[in-house]
Amino acid sequence: MAEHGNRAEWTNWSGKLSATPLRIVQAGTVDAIRSELAAARDGGWTVRTAGTAHSHYPLLPTDGVILDTRPLSGLVSVDKEAMTATFRAGTKIHACGRPLLEHGMGLLNQGDIDQQSVGGAIATGTHGTGVNLGSFSSSVTELSVLLVDGSVVTCSPDVEPELFEATRLSLGAVGVVLEVTLRVREAYRLEERQWLEPFESVMERIEDLASATRHFEYFWWAGHDRAVCKSIDVTDEPCRYPLGDEGQRLAWSFEVLPNQRLNPHTEMEYAIPAEHGPSCVTEIRDLLLGDFSDVVWPIEYRTVAADDVWLSPARGRSTVTVSVHEDVARDETAYYRSAEAVFRAHGGRPHWGKVHYLSGDDLADDYDRWENWWSIRDQVDPTGVLLNEPLRKLRPS
């Protein structure tokens, strides 16, 4: 954070998005957060909650107040009978693995970046890869949320079920999530393998590759004949240290699934019905071989299980996710708009934390519970304290 006149200066992790909020407040107690919400209600400004500022879509920028929830972190409790674990919402994903292992537990899945907060991951539907594995939001069983009126509500499928549905993928616009209870499993070790394979060969056997191991993904770069494929599967073999490079690791799940992705970039990702994934990615490849041959960043192909989360891109359908990337120093607009046209033609829904250009009407066509989500959201925040301008523009017309 830097000072900008009398205001703070904020940027997301890549530096592509920026804002000059009224202030940035590090808040680690319910009373501190409650006071910020009350001041915003009275003063007429917006409050947005920051996890790690890892989103590429402008969910966080505001000229109001940004809440930094890093102090709101740590494992609260585990329930070995129910196989659940409760974390404070500011806990970073990379800080979940070791405490869970001490209880003989592990997260069901995680993505290849582990810098996000648990609260941010469920707010945007963050996911890893695996045909039988869902997003973070799909593993939530209970939430504690501080509402704009100052009340703290614990919600679940059985208690305040509509608030629960709206909050387990909330875009940070329903309330300030304090604690998240997740389904977990017994601790497990994973072994990964990485290889190069011609793109056409990968696509000919993509269903077999995706289902042969617990996790599978690949990257393909324009100008290269072969894709970089990676499979990861459960193993009973003992951990192998030192870990080694990506593609060579055998260790606990939280030591194998994440990777270092340090080069600043922007990203667009769409969730495609699984049956359309191969044809969609082939058309995206054609874009890179044609009008956008100067793009040096890859396509990424992953899988996600169907779920029933109201705003989940995988709602009601087995899903393939296709991501495109660009350097932060370059204008991605023409490339991303062309890619988005392909994604939409294949029934794609955007990742909430990544670039998209859709309107509220577009999204209403994608989600059968869109109006329900907004109705619940507006009931608990009728004056829009938690809505920044990009979110206001998505409101149903």
Buried (B, 14 or more C-beta within 10 A) or exposed (E): EEEEEEBBBBBBBBEBBEBBBBEBBBBBEBEBBBBBBBBBBEEEBBBBBBBBBBBBBBBBBBEBBBBBBBEBBEBBEBBEEEBBBBBBBBBBBBBBBEBBBEBEBBBBBBBBBBBBBBBBBBBBBBBBBBBEBBBBBBBBBBBBBBBBBBEBBBBBEEEBEBBBBBBBBBBBBBBBBBBBBBBBBEBBBBBBBBEEBEBEEBBEEBBEBBEEBBBBBBBBBBEEEBBBBBBBEEBEEEBBEEEEEBBEBBBBBBBBBBBEEEEEBBBBBBBBBBEBBBEBBEBBBEBBEEEBEEBEBBBBBBBBBBBEBBBBBBBEBBBBBBBBBBBBEBEBEEBBEBBBEBBBEBBBBBBBBBBBBBEBEBBBEBBEBBEBBBEBBBEBBEEBBBBBEBBEEBEEE
